[in-house]
Amino acid sequence: MSSSSLNIVTWNITGLLSNVSYLSDLLNEGRIDIIGICEHWLYPHNMHFLNDYNFHAVCDKDLNINRAAVGTGGVSLMWNKKLDDLVTPLSIDDDHIVGIQLQLCSNQYIYIYLKCILPCVNHKINVFNEYIDKLYDLYYSYCDKGIPLFMGDFNAKVNTQPMTSRDKRLVKFLSDCNLCAVNLLNDCCGPQDIHRPVLCCMNVQFDNECASDKSSALSTGINWKKVNDANIKLYHIMLLNDDGLTNSKHCSLD
C-alpha cells in the first residue's frame, strides 16, 4: 500500500466552451486527478470536446442554448488517464446526476457522485425533496462498499440561521448519512458563494498491485497482426470456456 494525495475539484462552469482556457489552466497547473463539471452545456455530439481527460458524462435532455435555464446543462466527471485502470463509470438513470467508482484496493472504493444543481428556490419544495431522496438512494446503494463523496451545487445552506425547509432537509441528509460539508472545514478557504472551482485534497491509500491486476484482467484481446502459437492457444482456451460460442452445432474446436 502507498499513500497518495488525490486532488478533486468540483466546478459549476456554466458553459464549458466559454471557459475552456480556465479549465485547461486548472488541470495543467493544479495537477487535478478528478474534476466534476456542472452545467457544461454540451450536446451529445459535442462530448468529444472533453477528451483531454477521460470522462463519464450526461447531457441535459432539456438543454436549449438559446434559452439557458438555471440548473440545467448536464454534468461530467473527468479523471486523469493515469487512473483509467481504477475508475469504473456507474449507471445512473438521471440526466442531472453522474457517478464513478474509484478503486483503492481489492475491496475498498470511493464512490463519487456529481449532482448538477438541486432545484433552486423557484421550484417547489417537493421537487427539491425528490432529488434529496435520489441522493439517499445512491448513498444506501453503495455505502457498505466504500466511501461516498457527493459534489455539486445543492442550493441550500447548512450553516445559516434561520433555516429554510430546504436547508433543514439538506442538513438532515448529511446527518443521516454521516456526511460533512467540505466547505465548512477549517482547511477550506476562499469564496464559496460564486461559481468558482472548489478543490479538495484527500490523502488515500492505494494498493500498488490493484491497477496491474485489473489491467491484466481486461487484456484479453489478441493482435492478429502479431499472432503466435501462444496467442492461438490462449484464444482456443477462451473459446472452450465460452459456452455461448461452443454450444453452437457449427463450432468444432477439436
C-alpha positions in Angstrom: 0.0 0.0 0.0 1.2 3.5 -0.8 -0.1 6.9 0.4 -1.1 9.4 -2.2 -2.8 12.8 -2.4 -6.0 12.8 -4.5 -6.9 16.2 -5.9 -10.6 16.5 -6.6 -12.3 19.6 -7.9 -16.0 20.5 -8.4 -16.9 23.4 -10.6 -20.2 24.9 -11.8 -18.7 26.1 -15.0 -21.9 27.5 -16.6 -20.7 26.7 -20.1 -17.5 24.7 -20.8 -16.8 26.2 -24.3 -16.6 29.7 -22.9 -14.4 28.7 -20.0 -12.1 26.1 -21.7 -8.9 28.2 -21.2 -9.6 28.4 -17.5 -10.3 24.7 -17.3 -7.1 23.9 -19.2 -5.0 26.0 -16.8 -6.7 24.4 -13.8 -6.0 20.9 -15.0 -2.4 21.6 -16.0 -1.3 23.7 -13.1 -3.3 22.1 -10.3 -2.4 18.5 -11.0 -6.0 17.6 -10.8 -6.9 13.9 -10.6 -10.7 14.1 -10.8 -12.9 17.1 -11.6 -16.7 17.3 -11.6 -18.1 19.8 -14.1 -21.7 21.1 -13.6 -23.6 22.9 -16.4 -21.2 22.0 -19.2 -23.9 23.0 -21.7 -22.8 20.4 -24.3 -24.9 18.3 -26.6 -24.1 14.6 -27.1 -22.3 15.3 -30.4 -20.0 17.8 -28.5 -18.9 15.5 -25.8 -15.6 14.6 -27.5 -14.6 18.1 -26.5 -13.8 16.7 -23.1 -11.2 14.2 -24.4 -8.2 15.9 -22.7 -9.2 13.7 -19.7 -11.3 10.6 -19.8 -14.8 11.2 -18.7 -18.2 9.9 -17.8 -20.9 12.5 -18.7 -24.6 13.1 -19.3 -26.3 15.8 -21.3 -29.4 17.6 -20.1 -32.3 16.4 -22.2 -33.9 19.8 -22.0 -30.8 21.8 -23.0 -31.6 24.8 -25.2 -28.6 27.0 -25.9 -30.9 29.8 -26.9 -32.6 29.7 -23.6 -30.2 28.6 -20.9 -32.2 27.9 -17.7 -30.7 27.9 -14.3 -30.0 24.4 -13.1 -29.7 22.8 -16.5 -26.8 22.0 -18.8 -25.5 18.5 -18.0 -22.8 17.1 -15.8 -19.4 15.3 -16.3 -16.9 13.6 -14.1 -13.4 13.7 -15.7 -10.3 11.8 -14.4 -6.7 11.8 -15.2 -5.8 9.0 -17.6 -3.4 7.6 -15.0 -6.5 6.4 -13.1 -8.0 4.6 -16.0 -7.5 1.1 -14.6 -9.1 2.2 -11.3 -12.2 4.0 -12.5 -15.5 2.4 -13.4 -18.4 4.6 -14.5 -21.7 4.0 -12.7 -25.0 3.6 -14.5 -27.4 6.2 -13.0 -30.7 6.8 -14.8 -30.8 10.6 -14.5 -29.7 13.4 -16.8 -28.6 15.5 -13.8 -26.5 13.0 -11.9 -23.4 11.1 -12.8 -21.1 8.8 -10.8 -17.9 6.8 -10.9 -16.3 4.1 -8.7 -12.6 4.7 -7.8 -10.9 1.5 -6.7 -8.3 2.0 -3.9 -7.5 -1.7 -3.4 -9.2 -5.1 -3.9 -12.1 -4.4 -1.5 -12.0 -0.6 -0.9 -13.6 2.0 -3.2 -14.6 5.7 -3.3 -17.9 6.4 -4.9 -18.0 9.9 -6.4 -21.4 11.4 -7.4 -21.9 14.7 -9.1 -25.3 16.3 -8.9 -25.6 19.2 -11.3 -27.8 21.5 -9.2 -30.5 20.7 -6.7 -33.7 22.6 -7.6 -33.4 26.3 -6.6 -36.0 28.4 -4.8 -38.2 28.9 -7.8 -39.1 25.2 -7.6 -41.5 23.8 -5.1 -40.1 22.0 -2.0 -41.5 18.7 -3.1 -39.2 18.8 -6.3 -36.2 19.5 -4.1 -37.2 16.7 -1.8 -37.4 14.3 -4.7 -33.8 14.9 -5.6 -32.7 14.6 -1.9 -34.4 11.2 -2.0 -32.3 10.2 -5.0 -29.2 11.1 -3.1 -30.3 8.9 -0.2 -30.8 6.0 -2.7 -27.3 6.5 -4.1 -25.8 6.6 -0.6 -27.5 3.4 0.6 -26.8 1.6 -2.6 -23.0 1.8 -2.2 -22.2 2.9 1.4 -21.4 -0.6 2.5 -18.9 -1.0 -0.3 -16.8 2.2 0.0 -16.6 5.9 0.8 -19.4 8.1 -0.7 -18.5 11.6 -1.9 -21.2 14.0 -3.2 -20.3 17.1 -5.2 -22.3 19.8 -6.8 -24.5 22.9 -6.1 -27.1 21.9 -3.5 -28.9 25.3 -3.5 -29.2 25.1 0.3 -27.1 26.2 3.3 -26.1 24.2 6.3 -24.6 26.9 8.5 -27.3 29.7 8.4 -30.0 31.0 10.7 -32.9 31.0 10.4 -33.0 27.8 8.2 -35.4 27.3 5.4 -37.2 24.0 4.8 -34.7 23.1 2.1 -31.8 23.9 4.4 -33.2 21.6 7.1 -33.7 18.8 4.5 -30.1 19.0 3.4 -28.8 19.1 7.0 -30.9 16.0 7.8 -29.5 14.2 4.7 -25.9 15.0 5.8 -26.7 13.9 9.4 -28.5 10.7 8.4 -25.6 9.6 6.2 -22.8 10.8 8.5 -21.5 13.2 5.9 -19.9 16.6 6.3 -19.8 19.7 4.1 -16.2 20.2 2.9 -16.6 23.9 2.5 -17.3 24.2 6.3 -14.0 22.5 7.2 -11.2 24.6 8.7 -8.9 23.8 5.8 -11.3 25.2 3.2 -10.7 28.9 2.3 -11.7 31.3 -0.5 -15.1 32.4 -1.9 -17.9 29.9 -1.6 -20.9 31.6 -3.0 -19.9 32.2 -6.6 -19.2 29.8 -9.5 -15.5 29.1 -9.0 -13.7 25.8 -8.7 -13.6 24.2 -5.2 -10.5 22.0 -4.6 -10.4 19.1 -2.1 -7.2 17.2 -1.4 -7.6 13.8 0.1 -4.9 11.5 1.5 -5.7 8.0 0.4 -4.0 4.6 0.5 -3.6 2.9 -2.9 -2.8 -0.8 -3.4 0.2 -0.8 -5.8 -0.9 -4.1 -7.3 -4.5 -3.1 -7.8 -4.1 -1.3 -11.1 -1.9 -4.0 -12.7 -4.3 -6.8 -11.6 -7.3 -5.0 -13.2 -5.4 -4.1 -16.3 -4.3 -7.7 -16.9 -7.8 -9.0 -16.4 -9.0 -6.7 -19.1 -6.2 -7.6 -21.6 -8.0 -10.5 -23.3 -7.8 -9.2 -26.9 -5.4 -10.6 -29.4 -3.5 -8.6 -32.0 -3.9 -10.8 -35.1 -1.2 -9.0 -36.9 1.3 -10.3 -34.4 -0.3 -13.6 -33.6 1.9 -16.5 -32.5 1.4 -20.1 -31.2 0.9 -18.8 -27.6 -1.9 -16.4 -28.8 -3.6 -19.2 -30.7 -3.5 -21.5 -27.6 -4.9 -18.7 -25.4 -7.7 -18.0 -27.9 -8.5 -21.7 -28.1 -8.9 -21.8 -24.2 -11.1 -18.7 -24.3 -13.4 -20.3 -26.8 -13.6 -23.5 -24.8 -14.6 -21.5 -21.7 -17.3 -19.5 -23.6 -20.5 -21.6 -23.6 -22.2 -19.1 -25.8 -19.8 -19.9 -28.6 -19.0 -23.6 -28.1 -22.7 -24.7 -27.8 -23.2 -23.9 -31.4 -23.6 -27.0 -33.7 -21.4 -25.3 -36.2 -18.5 -24.9 -33.8 -15.8 -27.6 -33.7 -12.5 -26.9 -31.9 -11.1 -30.4 -31.8 
